[in-house]
Structure formats: structure tokens, C-alpha cells
């Protein structure tokens, strides 16, 4: 099995960019999403209902220009 290649367009997702989209992340989630993006690996979010998983996914998609209406 080969290691994933880093994503060529590895623009970092910043906490400020997520805050602009009404998601207020801690440092750990910002690091995790950037690593997942750079390595082209999935990021599994777990948590109780109402903890912001969907809001986070929508904010990241919006930052990356992949938001759905």
C-alpha cells in the first residue's frame, strides 16, 4: 500500500475563514481538517446530536468552494 500524495492545492483552512461562516473551531479541528485535506484522506466526525458536525462540514465545504445550495 502506498502513502497518499499531498493535495496539490493544499490551501490551509483557517479558523478565521470558518468563523466567517459561523463555525467557531478549536485548534485541533483546524489541524485535523488541514491534514485530511493535504493527505486526501477522509475525516470522521463523531459526537452527540447538536454538537456542530453538520455546521462544520458545511463551513469547510464553503471555504473550499464546494458548498451546495
SULBELRA-V486720 format. One record per backbone hydrogen bond with DSSP energy under -1.0 kcal/mol. NH is the residue of the N-H (numbers start at 1). CO is the residue of the C=O. If there is no record, write none. Layout:
nh=NH co=CO
nh=NH co=CO
This chain:
nh=7 co=38
nh=11 co=9
nh=18 co=14
nh=19 co=15
nh=20 co=16
nh=21 co=18
nh=22 co=19
nh=23 co=18
nh=30 co=26
nh=31 co=27
nh=32 co=28
nh=33 co=29
nh=34 co=30
nh=35 co=31
nh=36 co=32
nh=37 co=33
nh=38 co=34
nh=39 co=35
nh=41 co=36
nh=51 co=48
nh=56 co=52
nh=57 co=53
nh=58 co=54
nh=59 co=55
nh=60 co=56
nh=61 co=57
nh=62 co=58
nh=63 co=59
nh=64 co=60
nh=65 co=62
nh=66 co=61
